[in-house]
Amino acid sequence: MRNASRFEFIKSQHVPSLTVLHAAMEDFSYDRHAHEEYAFGVTLAGRQDFFSGGQFHQSPPGNVIVFNPEEVHDGQPGGKDTLDYLMLYVHPEQVAPLYAEVLGHESKAGFRSPNTLIQDARLKGDILELARLVTQGAGSCIDQESALYRVVERTVQLGGTSNTVPRPTRPETLLHRAKAYIHAHLERDMSLDEISQAAHLSKYHFLRLFRQHYGITPHQYVINCRINAARTALDTGAATNEVAQRFGFADTSHFNRRFKRIYGMTPSQYRRDISR
């Protein structure tokens, strides 16, 4: 009998916002979504198939995967073997000072990796070592901070962006206004008309442009942002039913289904993991 897919989240006890996901997937696929954090992962076994950056990717064992914040992606096992992988999630506020340290100066551009799939034994080893420290509760605060620094440093060496800020196009500027409006109103009902007006675009032009630019619809993005905000609330100990109501889900069952499509488990299971 085939085993069900398994997901485990482990929060660092030393480094704020640093979380490790260990997943074994046989019968599960993620909806398209985006995280607010950076994600640094290693495919351990099987093959990891996913869409990101307008392209379809395949990651065999030993490959490194890097997702920048707000980068839309999905994921599922490829082939017949169980997909086993580790992923580190860390908030941009935690990465920014490390990036500045690597460059030797502050950068207005922020840290973004142009590479989604990377074959590099050193980076793979750095990610696995940091994951080991977190999952085993090993090492001190400085051990885990130093390990995270090595992950960021190596990613930059392999092609992290420079300190120049590309000028946003007009569509990007308008869509950023829409995204800002969404983030500012996550706890109340929003209509497509309101969001498109915030972007100064007609409703249907906005709908087409958003989907073309990000690979998901505005509605999918609103749900995604609410789920991410709900996860942050769960991290602080908020009750599942209270979080579901706060972010506009019809009931706990609806919240459970949406949360699981992005994180592989229900909100209650997630709270159980991070409270260990």
Secondary structure, DSSP 8 states (H G I E B T S, - for coil): -----EEEEEE-SSSTT-EEEEEEESS--EEEE--SSEEEEEEEESEEEEEETTEEEEE-TT-EEEE-TT--EEEEEESSS-EEEEEEEE-HHHHHHHHHHHHTS--TT----S-SEE--HHHHHHHHHHHHHHHTT-S-HHHHHHHHHHHHHHHHHTT---S------HHHHHHHHHHHHHHHTTTS---HHHHHHHTTS-HHHHHHHHHHHHSS-HHHHHHHHHHHHHHHHHHTT--HHHHHHHTT-SSHHHHHHHHHHHHSS-HHHHHHHHT-
